[in-house]
Structure formats: C-alpha cells, structure tokens
Amino acid sequence: MTTTHAPTHAPADFAPIHPGEILLTEFLEPLGITQYRIAKAIGVPARRINEIVHGKRAITADTALRLSRALGLSDMFWVNMQAQYDADIARDHLAARLDAINNMVPINSGD
C-alpha cells in the first residue's frame, strides 16, 4: 500500500481577514450603522461588537445568529466566516507540522 504526501498548506500572500473587519467595512459603515446601534439592536454589550470589529474577539454562534437576523443574512453566514478564519489561522500556525503528517488513507488509483 502506498500513500502520497501532499502539502496541506500553500503559503498565503496575505493574512486572513477577521470576520469583524468584514462586519465593519461591508455592513456597518456602508449602512451607516454604529457599533452601539447594532449592539443595542441585537441585545449584546457594545464592547462585544467593538472587540469583534477590532479583531480582538471571535464571533460566537450566539452573536452570529443575532447579527445574521439583524442584517438579513443566513443563519450560518457569520458562523462559517468565523470557522474559515479560525481554520486559516490554525493552518498558518501549524503549517510545518501539518506538512509532516502523512495521509493514512490509500488513494484510489482508478483501478
């Protein structure tokens, strides 16, 4: 049985974008919504929104669902964005270790 070793990480030319940056630049600013206003609308402390937009806090499932409802987005929009961001950060941090792990599942050669 042969297994192949393929790199799991390609170097990125740029850092992953925190979902809070997307919240600020793609939603709050263009819509003229303040951090305080969105926080009040979704029933969370304004500090939580401030920490999110400054990349100091992750968007939890609870906050994600509230934001999605207030901004007319699918329930999973922010959850998926946060998960992708977290995976990108982990991949960058673990790149060398991930590359050293061999695939244990045989690859079907199409026989």
ZARODREN-313141 format. One line per field, with one value per residue (C-alpha): residue number from 1; x negated, z, y. Coordinates in Angstrom, 3 decimals. Each point is the difference from the previous one (the first is absolute). Layout:
n <- c(NUM; ...)
xx <- c(X; ...)
zz <- c(Z; ...)
yy <- c(Y; ...)
//
This chain:
n <- c(1; 2; 3; 4; 5; 6; 7; 8; 9; 10; 11; 12; 13; 14; 15; 16; 17; 18; 19; 20; 21; 22; 23; 24; 25; 26; 27; 28; 29; 30; 31; 32; 33; 34; 35; 36; 37; 38; 39; 40; 41; 42; 43; 44; 45; 46; 47; 48; 49; 50; 51; 52; 53; 54; 55; 56; 57; 58; 59; 60; 61; 62; 63; 64; 65; 66; 67; 68; 69; 70; 71; 72; 73; 74; 75; 76; 77; 78; 79; 80; 81; 82; 83; 84; 85; 86; 87; 88; 89; 90; 91; 92; 93; 94; 95; 96; 97; 98; 99; 100; 101; 102; 103; 104; 105; 106; 107; 108; 109; 110; 111)
xx <- c(0.000; -1.365; 1.011; -0.925; -1.005; 1.532; -0.578; 3.056; -1.042; -0.869; -1.643; 2.439; -0.880; 2.169; 1.290; 3.486; 2.651; 1.763; 3.803; 0.193; -1.733; 2.643; 2.745; -1.379; -1.012; 2.680; 3.016; -0.192; -1.837; 1.861; 3.365; -0.830; 0.520; -2.096; -1.499; 2.209; 3.135; -0.594; -0.894; 3.207; 2.050; -1.285; -0.083; -3.724; -2.456; -1.519; -3.434; 0.589; 0.577; -2.999; -2.264; 1.322; -0.571; -3.530; -0.810; -0.389; 2.970; 1.482; 3.598; 1.700; 2.956; 2.277; -1.254; -0.095; 3.680; 0.932; -2.058; 1.424; 3.549; -0.646; -1.832; 2.292; -2.607; 0.167; -0.393; -3.338; -1.597; -2.038; -0.472; -1.588; -2.100; -1.368; -0.707; -1.874; -2.026; -0.849; -1.059; -2.169; -1.750; -0.544; -1.285; -2.486; -1.128; -0.321; -1.280; -3.284; 1.569; 2.892; -2.383; -1.797; 3.182; 0.448; 3.408; 0.980; 2.826; -1.062; 0.700; 2.127; -1.978; 3.153; -0.507)
zz <- c(0.000; -0.970; 1.351; -1.394; 1.936; -1.274; 1.670; 1.882; 0.040; -2.746; 1.138; -0.048; -1.409; 2.585; 3.507; 0.533; 0.453; 3.353; -0.296; 2.095; -2.775; -2.433; 2.435; 0.236; -3.595; -1.903; 2.249; 2.781; -1.802; -3.340; 1.779; 2.394; 3.037; 3.075; 2.172; 2.832; -2.141; -1.243; 3.534; 1.384; -2.866; 0.618; 3.793; 0.673; 1.713; -2.316; 1.219; -1.593; -3.416; 0.459; 0.854; -2.992; -2.518; 1.355; -0.353; 3.744; 0.358; -2.044; -1.149; 2.095; -1.299; 2.245; -1.379; -3.539; 0.091; 1.387; -2.629; -2.783; 1.072; 0.280; -3.327; -1.973; -0.559; 0.216; 3.478; -0.935; -1.691; 2.986; 1.469; -3.245; -0.385; 3.537; -0.496; -3.242; 1.696; 2.930; -2.386; -2.023; 3.146; 1.248; -3.426; -0.053; 3.547; -0.542; -3.601; 0.579; 2.345; -2.384; -2.913; 2.050; 0.387; -2.569; -1.360; 1.452; -2.460; -3.225; -3.149; -2.543; -3.220; -2.060; -0.405)
yy <- c(0.000; 3.376; 3.312; 3.324; 3.021; 3.201; 3.340; 1.183; 3.624; 2.394; 3.222; 2.876; 3.374; 1.706; -0.519; -1.412; 2.677; -0.047; -0.161; 3.168; 1.922; -1.252; 0.970; 3.529; 0.700; -1.909; 0.521; 2.574; 2.807; -0.248; -0.210; 2.836; -2.232; 0.738; -2.696; 1.193; -0.153; -3.563; -1.121; 1.477; -1.476; -3.525; 0.200; -0.272; 2.358; 2.625; -1.096; -3.429; 1.559; 2.300; -2.939; -1.943; 2.805; 0.508; -3.713; -0.498; -2.324; -2.817; 0.029; -2.676; -1.986; 2.069; 3.308; -1.389; -0.923; 3.406; 1.849; -2.141; 0.768; 3.747; 0.210; -2.311; -2.709; -3.786; -1.456; -1.555; 3.033; 1.208; -3.488; -1.203; 3.137; -0.346; -3.709; 0.719; 2.734; -2.289; -2.790; 2.393; 1.237; -3.558; -1.099; 2.875; -0.751; -3.763; 0.006; -1.838; -2.536; -0.649; -0.521; -2.669; -2.077; -2.757; -0.945; -3.384; -0.651; -1.716; 1.958; -1.853; -0.193; -0.566; -3.764)
//
